[in-house]
Amino acid sequence: MSDNKISIIIALIGMVGMIAAAIIGAKWGQDNFNIAVQLDGKDVLLKDADVQEIALENEELKKKVQRYEDEMGELESLNEKLNSDLDTANKNWSGAPEVSFENYGFVVNGEDKNVGTENSMVKVNGREYFSKDFLKGMLDEGQSLTVEDNTLFIGPVIADKADLFEQIVMDTEGYVDEGVSETDSFGNEYINALSLNGGESIMYNLKKQYSKLKFTIAVTEYSSIDGNGIVKVKADDDIVYTSPKFNKQTEPFSEVSIPINNCTFLSIIYESDGGVRCLIPEAEVYN
């Protein structure tokens, strides 16, 4: 559309009534007519064909204006949604944790441990967390640190563990006390412990379900200061563990990863040269 026609359409907006009357009047007398309008102070003569063309173009212009209005409405709706999403994001961000990293060194009993110090500590909402290297630095020589199934293991990974004292007792030799509450020679108190005198033993049926044993050995508080004892573990027909000699002055100690080779019958045998009663406060079998 030419600039002149656009100007004419705009000028005609305020003259619609006059033009309509002129067209109606002209139609009374003839098919072809001319209309004179003022545009920028000048007379412009519109012929019948011009009026029809302008009318068509005016309709197209009205459709475009409507389309622009529709698009503007859609843009306004989109803008409202974006503003709403932004508000939601701002609210979510305001609830995000405060996280900061720091470089920490690691010293144990005056000994500088060689651990990675970069970003070795992270603070989340004021709570401090240290790197895995720090934990490793606190382990005794030969100990391992493993993360499995959301559990941190120091030492061997114990799966499918069970309390030995809850397994089926097949046989006992001597007067074996099961499930007793006792105090050891260092004042530690235990419940549900196993207590044996020299020459006594107990046999459990494990149904070939476990491959390893761990347990703790202590001496009861009423034992004699003289005498020693040893504990042996027998898996079916094989002795798989013999403890060092211990007495009333020996601190409680634990043994882990004793291979019991998925045995059917597991026996704990106690031998003593007199006066020392053995106390086993806890024992577990596992794979």
Secondary structure, 3 states (H helix, E strand, C coil): CCHHHHHHHHHHHCCHHHHHHHHHHHHHHCCCCEEEEEECCEEEEEEHHHHHHHHHHHHHHHHHHHHHHHHHHHHHHHHHHHHHHHHHHHHHHHCCCCEEEECCCCEECCEECCCCCCCCEEEECCEEEECHHHHHHCCCCCCCEEEECCEEEECCCCCCCEEHHHCEEEEEECCCEEEEEEEECCCCEEEEEEEECCCCEEEEECCCCCCEEEEEEEEECCCCCCCCEEEEEEECCEEEEECCCECCCCCCEEEEEEECCCCCEEEEEEEECCCCCEEECCEEEEC
